[in-house]
Amino acid sequence: MTGVNAGDNENFESLLKRFNKRVHQAGILSEIRHGEFFEKPSVKRKRKEAAKKRKSARASANKSR
C-alpha cells in the first residue's frame, strides 16, 4: 500500500503530486490494467519479450552515444 505523510504547511496539491509519483513508480496502475481481463500465456510472453527488446534497444542506443 502506497502512502504519503503530510508535512507541516504542505498544501494538498503537492501532497497529491507526491502520491501520484509514488503510485507511478510502484507500478500499481499498470498491474491493475493488466489484471482487468484474462491474458493468454502466449500473449503475456510476447508482451514481455517485446518489452525486453525495447529495453535492450534503448540501452544499446544510449551506450553508442
C-alpha positions in Angstrom: 0.0 0.0 0.0 1.4 3.3 -1.0 1.0 6.3 1.2 2.5 9.7 1.9 2.6 11.7 5.1 1.7 15.4 5.0 4.4 17.8 6.2 3.8 21.0 8.1 2.1 23.6 6.0 2.1 21.3 2.9 -0.7 22.0 0.5 -3.0 19.4 -0.9 -1.7 19.8 -4.5 1.9 19.0 -3.6 0.8 16.1 -1.4 -1.3 14.7 -4.3 1.6 15.1 -6.7 4.0 13.2 -4.4 1.4 10.4 -4.0 0.8 10.1 -7.8 4.6 9.9 -8.3 4.9 7.1 -5.8 2.0 5.2 -7.3 3.5 5.5 -10.8 7.0 4.4 -9.5 5.5 1.4 -7.8 3.7 0.3 -11.0 0.3 -0.1 -9.2 -1.8 1.2 -12.1 -0.1 -0.9 -14.7 -0.7 -4.0 -12.6 -4.4 -3.2 -12.3 -4.7 -2.6 -16.0 -3.1 -6.0 -16.8 -5.5 -7.7 -14.4 -8.6 -6.2 -15.9 -9.1 -9.2 -18.3 -7.6 -12.6 -18.9 -4.5 -12.6 -21.0 -3.4 -15.8 -22.6 0.1 -17.0 -21.6 1.3 -16.8 -25.2 0.2 -13.1 -25.4 1.8 -12.4 -22.0 5.1 -14.0 -23.1 5.1 -12.0 -26.4 4.4 -8.8 -24.5 7.3 -9.4 -22.1 9.6 -10.3 -24.9 8.7 -7.1 -26.7 9.4 -5.1 -23.6 12.8 -6.7 -23.2 13.6 -5.9 -26.8 12.6 -2.3 -26.3 14.7 -2.0 -23.2 17.8 -3.6 -24.7 17.4 -1.4 -27.8 17.2 1.7 -25.6 20.2 0.6 -23.6 22.3 0.0 -26.7 21.2 3.4 -28.2 22.3 5.1 -25.0 25.5 3.1 -25.0 26.5 4.2 -28.5 26.2 7.9 -27.8 
